[in-house]
């Protein structure tokens, strides 16, 4: 909580990229765990891996959505003068 709020606004986008990368690593590890076909039984670690895949994917897609919205704020809006010259 305190780490995110104390970061300068210019660094929020890179911070979101790093958290997306960490969530991607979690997904890769969880897929490797769930995809282990040596065990015929459903184990607790397989269930935990499936839950990790679900929540990490929500985190990644939400992070990309928020990052996209943040980057849209920096785009210059077209004025009426620009639209008439096109």
C-alpha positions in Angstrom: 0.0 0.0 0.0 2.6 2.5 1.1 5.0 1.5 -1.7 2.5 2.3 -4.5 1.2 5.6 -3.0 4.8 6.9 -2.4 5.9 6.3 -6.0 6.0 9.4 -8.2 3.3 9.5 -10.9 5.9 9.3 -13.7 6.9 5.8 -12.4 3.4 4.3 -12.1 3.4 2.8 -15.7 6.7 1.0 -15.2 5.5 -0.2 -11.8 2.4 -1.7 -13.5 4.7 -3.4 -16.1 6.8 -5.0 -13.4 3.7 -6.3 -11.5 2.4 -7.7 -14.8 5.7 -9.5 -15.4 5.7 -11.0 -11.9 2.1 -12.2 -12.4 3.3 -13.7 -15.7 5.9 -15.7 -13.8 3.3 -16.9 -11.4 1.1 -18.1 -14.3 4.0 -20.0 -15.9 4.8 -21.7 -12.6 1.2 -22.5 -11.9 0.7 -23.9 -15.4 3.8 -26.1 -14.9 2.3 -27.4 -11.6 -1.2 -28.0 -13.0 0.1 -29.5 -16.2 2.0 -32.3 -14.3 0.5 -35.4 -15.8 2.4 -37.9 -13.6 -0.2 -37.7 -10.9 -3.6 -39.2 -11.8 -5.2 -37.7 -8.7 -6.3 -34.2 -8.2 -4.0 -32.9 -5.5 -4.1 -29.8 -3.3 -1.2 -28.3 -5.2 -3.0 -28.7 -8.5 -6.1 -27.0 -7.1 -3.9 -24.2 -5.7 -2.1 -23.9 -9.1 -5.5 -23.5 -10.9 -6.5 -20.8 -8.4 -3.2 -19.0 -8.9 -3.7 -19.1 -12.7 -7.1 -17.6 -12.3 -6.2 -14.7 -10.0 -2.9 -13.9 -11.7 -4.7 -13.7 -15.1 -7.2 -11.3 -13.6 -4.3 -9.2 -12.2 -2.5 -9.2 -15.6 -5.6 -8.2 -17.7 -6.6 -5.6 -15.1 -3.0 -4.2 -15.1 -3.0 -3.9 -18.9 -6.4 -2.2 -18.8 -5.2 0.4 -16.2 -2.0 1.0 -18.0 -3.9 1.6 -21.2 -6.1 4.1 -19.5 -3.1 5.9 -18.0 -1.4 6.1 -21.4 -4.5 7.5 -23.0 -4.4 10.4 -20.6 -1.1 11.5 -22.1 -2.4 11.6 -25.7 -3.2 14.9 -27.2 -6.9 15.3 -28.0 -7.8 16.5 -31.5 -9.2 20.0 -31.6 -11.9 21.1 -34.0 -9.3 22.9 -36.0 -7.3 19.7 -36.6 -10.5 17.9 -37.7 -11.3 20.5 -40.3 -7.9 20.3 -41.9 -8.1 16.5 -42.5 
